[in-house]
Amino acid sequence: MRIESMKTIGIIGLGLIGGSMAVDLRRRGFAGEIIGVEAEPVNAAAALKMGLVDRIVDLKECVQESDVVIVAVPVGAATGLLPQVLDWFSVFAQRDGDCKKVVMDVCSTKEQLASCVNGHPFRNRYVSTHPMAGTEYSGPWAAMAGLFDGHACIICAAEDSAPDAVRMAEDIYDTLNMRVIYMEPSAHDVHAAYVSHISHITSFALALTVLEKEKDEKHIFDLASGGFSSTVRLAKSSPDMWTPILSQNKDNVLHVMDTYIEKMQAFRQAIAEGNEAQVRDLIEEANRIRRIIR
Amino acid sequence: MRIESMKTIGIIGLGLIGGSMAVDLRRRGFAGEIIGVEAEPVNAAAALKMGLVDRIVDLKECVQESDVVIVAVPVGAATGLLPQVLDWFSVFAQRDGDCKKVVMDVCSTKEQLASCVNGHPFRNRYVSTHPMAGTEYSGPWAAMAGLFDGHACIICAAEDSAPDAVRMAEDIYDTLNMRVIYMEPSAHDVHAAYVSHISHITSFALALTVLEKEKDEKHIFDLASGGFSSTVRLAKSSPDMWTPILSQNKDNVLHVMDTYIEKMQAFRQAIAEGNEAQVRDLIEEANRIRRIIR
């Protein structure tokens, strides 16, 4: 930890991620004041009442008063917001002679966001990050202590950010007990498609399948075992968050989906042919995941 | 609970399910002695040393000495074993005048097993059951206390079993804290395909996809979040158990897989076309699972 004094943190988007960061940055003494920007009035009022933030402010005030601005809105909105934040940095720099504030985002796709700010005169005050933790719930009421503990956080294109800005992001993720990994935005988006985005799509498709076929929801409720629940859990995830992710990471996601559909077809064929040896081979091959996932 | 005295329980197959039943039937006072049949010598020795069973015996001794025989082997082996147990019931009935022993299986598909014993003179001493609980682990070392608590157990074709035999099965599942649901074998197999078997196939396919695409396993390990882990968890499941399930429930499973592949294709098309409204609709539709799965 290299924290010199408690920081004023501005969080734009007080949902699961922004809210959970607020909880741990406050209770672990990193944040002095936490101020928030939230477009949904009900969510803003709730975040305030829950004590996630000390004040709700507008974007300009948030940037003006914060040492660090965390952009924690769905990635579709972030592509618009992030350049605005950097523009305010320019304005304040002109007024004050310089601007040493930091802005970081926490979105699940990184390449398109990077392209929105590359070339901006204050690009090096921005740190591109993706804390890989979450639940299937959303909104400030989903915020929880300890959400990030032990998970990985990716920092992308660190060489495009000022060293002190990267250090600030590292301090924040250190406070959140995350393991920081460094990666290029394009590599991040490929890996995220494999180990995160496809999982959500397979869960959505599973929910759609079961909901269509099991007309009597009581049967699903009665019969759902732990296995089904864990496989379908991500299907509860927010469309506000996931629609722009799948859109922005379209090429990688489609590529992984094609491989996935091929694997399903191979399974289908082996079962249809009554080829038990082949079914067994496929399951044994899949079992290799045991070595990797505890 | 309608237990008159502690029973001698014979368990054929000392794996996750058989072993976990042994743990709870003993500690909750239902079982007096528990004897086991186990084809794998290492597993048999472990089950004995772990105290899951009091003795390892052969099939004939098991049937001879037990009040209740629980067939807890993979369903491929159960179709051979179950008629053998009923044949021993015939032998003992001839010798003793009658046989009031009970045999039940705990397999995940029910129709093919039913057809193996229908018409057997001791068919009504058999109760077809499916306790819908488990983990992705197998073997006696996977046995755990409380595995079944709060889950559903299906009893199939209860009208083909003697009332006292059904009552015995109900007492056992009552002891295991399960909710008993009654269903025909064919209906069971349809519902099991939707809420259990397809979940396993989607996990296997997900593991195969990620293992093929992420050549560097360290990346999977580093980046796997809770979401990926929960979605891929079932891919660790045993091929010994799952190969015969997918084989015996082939028609239902193929039908559900076809619907699932259609849903994946619909998702793929919406993403490929950049149709965010359609992606959002699909996610919102999938979100309906929230109402059913906590």
Contacts between the chains, C-beta under 8 A, distances in Angstrom:
chain1	res1	chain2	res2	distance
A	132	B	223	6.0
A	132	B	225	4.5
A	133	B	225	5.9
A	133	B	226	6.8
A	134	B	225	6.8
A	134	B	226	7.3
A	134	B	227	6.6
A	135	B	226	7.5
A	136	B	227	7.6
A	151	B	225	6.2
A	151	B	226	7.6
A	152	B	222	5.3
A	152	B	223	5.7
A	152	B	225	7.7
A	154	B	223	7.6
A	179	B	222	7.5
A	181	B	222	5.9
A	181	B	223	7.6
A	191	B	214	7.2
A	191	B	219	5.6
A	191	B	223	5.5
A	192	B	223	7.5
A	194	B	209	7.5
A	194	B	210	5.3
A	194	B	213	5.4
A	194	B	214	5.3
A	194	B	220	7.5
A	195	B	210	6.4
A	195	B	214	7.1
A	195	B	219	7.5
A	195	B	220	5.8
A	195	B	223	4.7
A	195	B	224	5.4
A	195	B	225	7.3
A	195	B	228	4.9
A	196	B	223	7.5
A	196	B	225	6.1
A	196	B	227	6.3
A	196	B	228	6.0
A	198	B	206	6.7
A	198	B	209	6.6
A	198	B	210	7.5
A	199	B	206	6.6
A	199	B	227	5.4
A	199	B	228	4.8
A	199	B	231	4.1
A	199	B	232	7.1
A	200	B	227	7.0
A	201	B	264	7.3
A	201	B	267	5.8
A	202	B	202	5.2
A	202	B	205	7.6
A	202	B	206	5.5
A	202	B	231	6.3
A	202	B	264	7.8
A	203	B	231	6.0
A	203	B	286	7.5
A	204	B	263	7.9
A	204	B	267	6.7
A	204	B	282	6.4
A	204	B	283	5.9
A	204	B	286	4.1
A	205	B	202	7.6
A	205	B	260	5.9
A	205	B	263	4.2
A	205	B	264	4.8
A	205	B	267	6.1
A	205	B	286	7.7
A	206	B	198	6.7
A	206	B	199	6.6
A	206	B	202	5.5
A	206	B	260	6.9
A	207	B	286	4.0
A	207	B	287	7.7
A	207	B	288	7.3
A	207	B	289	4.1
A	208	B	263	4.4
A	208	B	282	6.8
A	208	B	285	6.1
A	208	B	286	5.2
A	209	B	194	7.5
A	209	B	198	6.6
A	209	B	256	6.5
A	209	B	259	4.9
A	209	B	260	4.5
A	209	B	263	5.4
A	210	B	194	5.3
A	210	B	195	6.4
A	210	B	198	7.5
A	210	B	289	7.4
A	211	B	285	7.2
A	211	B	286	7.5
A	211	B	288	5.7
A	211	B	289	6.5
A	212	B	259	6.4
A	212	B	263	7.8
A	213	B	194	5.4
A	213	B	256	6.5
A	213	B	259	5.9
A	214	B	191	7.3
A	214	B	194	5.3
A	214	B	195	7.2
A	217	B	291	7.3
A	217	B	292	5.3
A	219	B	191	5.6
A	219	B	195	7.5
A	220	B	194	7.6
A	220	B	195	5.9
A	220	B	292	5.0
A	220	B	293	7.6
A	221	B	292	5.1
A	221	B	293	7.7
A	222	B	152	5.3
A	222	B	179	7.5
A	222	B	181	5.9
A	223	B	132	6.1
A	223	B	152	5.7
A	223	B	154	7.6
A	223	B	181	7.6
A	223	B	191	5.5
A	223	B	192	7.5
A	223	B	195	4.7
A	223	B	196	7.5
A	224	B	195	5.4
A	224	B	292	7.3
A	224	B	293	5.9
A	225	B	132	4.5
A	225	B	133	6.0
A	225	B	134	6.8
A	225	B	151	6.2
A	225	B	152	7.7
A	225	B	195	7.3
A	225	B	196	6.1
A	226	B	133	6.9
A	226	B	134	7.4
A	226	B	135	7.5
A	226	B	151	7.6
A	227	B	134	6.6
A	227	B	136	7.6
A	227	B	196	6.3
A	227	B	199	5.4
A	227	B	200	7.0
A	227	B	233	7.8
A	227	B	234	5.3
A	228	B	195	4.9
A	228	B	196	6.0
A	228	B	199	4.8
A	228	B	293	7.7
A	229	B	293	5.3
A	229	B	294	7.8
A	230	B	230	4.5
A	230	B	231	7.4
A	230	B	233	5.6
A	230	B	234	7.4
A	231	B	199	4.1
A	231	B	202	6.3
A	231	B	203	6.0
A	231	B	230	7.4
A	231	B	231	5.8
A	231	B	233	7.6
A	231	B	234	6.1
A	232	B	199	7.1
A	232	B	289	5.7
A	232	B	293	6.1
A	233	B	227	7.7
A	233	B	230	5.6
A	233	B	231	7.6
A	233	B	293	7.4
A	234	B	227	5.2
A	234	B	230	7.4
A	234	B	231	6.1
A	235	B	286	4.5
A	235	B	287	6.9
A	235	B	289	5.0
A	236	B	287	6.1
A	236	B	289	6.4
A	236	B	290	4.8
A	236	B	293	7.7
A	237	B	283	7.4
A	237	B	287	7.8
A	238	B	283	8.0
A	239	B	279	7.9
A	239	B	280	4.7
A	239	B	283	4.0
A	239	B	284	5.3
A	239	B	287	7.0
A	242	B	279	7.9
A	242	B	283	5.7
A	243	B	276	5.3
A	243	B	279	5.1
A	243	B	280	4.7
A	243	B	283	6.5
A	244	B	276	7.5
A	246	B	271	5.3
A	246	B	279	5.8
A	247	B	271	7.3
A	247	B	274	6.6
A	247	B	276	5.6
A	247	B	279	7.1
A	250	B	271	5.8
A	250	B	272	7.4
A	250	B	274	7.0
A	253	B	271	6.2
A	254	B	268	6.6
A	254	B	271	6.2
A	254	B	272	5.8
A	256	B	209	6.5
A	256	B	213	6.5
A	257	B	264	6.7
A	257	B	267	7.4
A	257	B	268	5.1
A	257	B	271	7.6
A	258	B	268	7.7
A	259	B	209	4.9
A	259	B	212	6.4
A	259	B	213	5.9
A	260	B	205	5.9
A	260	B	206	6.9
A	260	B	209	4.5
A	260	B	264	7.2
A	261	B	261	6.6
A	261	B	264	5.7
A	261	B	265	7.3
A	261	B	268	7.3
A	263	B	204	7.9
A	263	B	205	4.2
A	263	B	208	4.4
A	263	B	209	5.4
A	263	B	212	7.8
A	264	B	201	7.3
A	264	B	202	7.8
A	264	B	205	4.8
A	264	B	257	6.7
A	264	B	260	7.2
A	264	B	261	5.7
A	264	B	264	7.2
A	265	B	261	7.2
A	267	B	201	5.8
A	267	B	204	6.7
A	267	B	205	6.1
A	267	B	257	7.4
A	268	B	254	6.6
A	268	B	257	5.1
A	268	B	258	7.7
A	268	B	261	7.3
A	271	B	246	5.3
A	271	B	247	7.3
A	271	B	250	5.8
A	271	B	253	6.2
A	271	B	254	6.2
A	271	B	257	7.6
A	272	B	250	7.4
A	272	B	254	5.8
A	274	B	247	6.6
A	274	B	250	7.0
A	276	B	243	5.3
A	276	B	244	7.5
A	276	B	247	5.6
A	279	B	239	7.9
A	279	B	242	7.9
A	279	B	243	5.1
A	279	B	246	5.8
A	279	B	247	7.1
A	280	B	239	4.7
A	280	B	243	4.7
A	282	B	204	6.4
A	282	B	208	6.8
A	283	B	204	5.9
A	283	B	237	7.4
A	283	B	238	8.0
A	283	B	239	4.0
A	283	B	242	5.7
A	283	B	243	6.6
A	284	B	239	5.3
A	285	B	207	8.0
A	285	B	208	6.1
A	285	B	211	7.2
A	286	B	203	7.5
A	286	B	204	4.1
A	286	B	205	7.7
A	286	B	207	4.0
A	286	B	208	5.2
A	286	B	211	7.5
A	286	B	235	4.5
A	287	B	207	7.7
A	287	B	235	6.9
A	287	B	236	6.1
A	287	B	237	7.8
A	287	B	239	7.0
A	288	B	207	7.3
A	288	B	211	5.7
A	289	B	207	4.1
A	289	B	210	7.4
A	289	B	211	6.5
A	289	B	232	5.7
A	289	B	235	5.0
A	289	B	236	6.4
A	290	B	236	4.8
A	291	B	217	7.3
A	292	B	217	5.3
A	292	B	220	5.1
A	292	B	221	5.1
A	292	B	224	7.3
A	293	B	220	7.6
A	293	B	221	7.7
A	293	B	224	5.8
A	293	B	228	7.6
A	293	B	229	5.3
A	293	B	232	6.1
A	293	B	233	7.4
A	293	B	236	7.7
A	294	B	229	7.7
